[in-house]
Amino acid sequence: MNANMMQQPLLISTLLNHAERHHGEQEIVSRRVEGDMHRQTYADLAQRARRMANALAAKGVSFGDRVATLAWNGYRHMELYYAVSGSGAVLHTLNPRLHADQVVWIADHAEDQVLFFDLSFLPLVEAIAPRVKTIKTFVAMTSREHMPASSTIPDLLCYEDLIDAHSPEFTWPLFDENTASSLCYTSGTTGNPKGALYSHRSTVLHTYASALPDSLDCSSRDTILPVVPMFHVNAWGLPYVACMVGAKLVFPGPWLDGKSLHELFESEGVTMSAGVPTVWQGLLAHVEANDLKFSTMKRTVIGGSTCPPAMMDAFEDKYGVQVIHVWGMTELSPMGALGKLKGKHVGLDAVQRRALQAKQGRSLYGIDMKIVDEHGGELPRDGRASGDLMVRGPWVIANYFRGEGGDPLVDGWFPTGDVATIDADGFMQITDRSKDVIKSGGEWIGSIDLENIAMAHPAVAMAACIGVKHPKWDERPLLVAVKKPGAEVTREELLAFFDGRIAKWWTPDDVAFVDSIPLGATGKMLKNRLRETFREHRLPTA
Ligand code: ADP
């Protein structure tokens, strides 16, 4: 029997309409590439997105066309999020941290038609413009007075000219909610990057689930500053969540160093932020060095790689900022699990609480997860058994863009490539990425645990643990560590620090001190690069 309820497609434009009608006066503040601060309201955003939708139509962008961006977090990027997807075209956020060759490869693969870019990326765009096959229209996201005096890009258009030239009268079209809305490529640490093509439906459902109290807990009383870039997995969905709940938004532009972020947190009364651990390291170092505090920040979302417990200690115990540990992937839109404690955990002592928070957390509604052994058999949820983490849900990809790499699913589940445990309360803990696992004498050693311990040492700024060849055990852990500026620690002292903190046989065999650890385009440590560097490393023989 069919129900009697309205059939209204879940479209991204409905988020914008809602924000305009119910939170029209709410602010969006941006630190601009041009160097100044810019302020507008949700009503301005909606009106300018409609003008841009008219401009896109005038430039021949039609339903399903890919419109690319190379841009920081800012109000114009936000306008494109809504103008492009709202009109039925597909927003393709390119990652400017990739090498020009990769950007060309991805833009060609996606068959992008138009490219919008921030002026900081002019040299990159000039380098790729003669090489990309399908991009016909290039738009600099700035106003007339900041347009480059000369450029090798033919017929370069100006964003504000397009806005000014078009009417704000535009009715967002209605179409099937399964229509593609945006496209984001995985960073492709192995092989070519692959595209995750999100739909309006998957995005809106992801937005509902992410905003909930046991998720990011966002409301109209919040001031959200997404540090996580809008060019990687839609800034974890925050541009959509902000419209859904009517939160004030603060965009940092290209200035992601500790000093700039802290100033913005304080001057705009930011209550919530989100980013990868490497960004927070810079912020904490600045705050510590200058004896500062956070007067309005209540919580920060940390994910993308493991949040070291030492970072949680600093945020929560020293500065009173709650850490929400999240786990996700490009293929999951990206939110999969969050480390929010349950009511039953209220009475836990600080150490027990921290141990739970260090896990990657519980599934949010919509994501189903399980761990399996090498034959695909489901493993118990006892917090001990570890296996390949599989997920499914309405915002998990079913296929990569253009069917690249074949069918990724196994019996309807998406294999995440992570190795994890799940406990009886549903808390999932990543022990490794399957390709980073260290196999010693046929047993697995979790590199993340080792890194967390090393990072808790006061002299260590960053640490990565990799497996290197060992004649007897196959592989043994090597700790690659970066010291904090001015701090001293010897190999022996650092190895002794593991005593009592981990099973003896998990203790790394050796330490290599380096000046820096290579990071990928999404801020993750490039362990494959380290494995390459230390391929011939000779471990001391005990
Ligand atoms: P890619 O590097 O391919 O772009 P993503 O940026 O989508 O991938 O990152 C997904 C991966 O990042 C996950 O599979 C997991 O290994 C890692 N990851 C994400 N969040 C966390 C977390 N909180 N703790 C540990 N690992 C994480």
Boltz pocket constraint, residues with backbone or C-beta under 6 A from the ligand:
constraints:
  - pocket:
      binder: B
      contacts: [[A, 185], [A, 186], [A, 187], [A, 188], [A, 189], [A, 302], [A, 303], [A, 304], [A, 305], [A, 306], [A, 307], [A, 325], [A, 326], [A, 327], [A, 328], [A, 329], [A, 330], [A, 331], [A, 334], [A, 360], [A, 416], [A, 417], [A, 418], [A, 430], [A, 432], [A, 433], [A, 522], [A, 524]]
      max_distance: 6.0
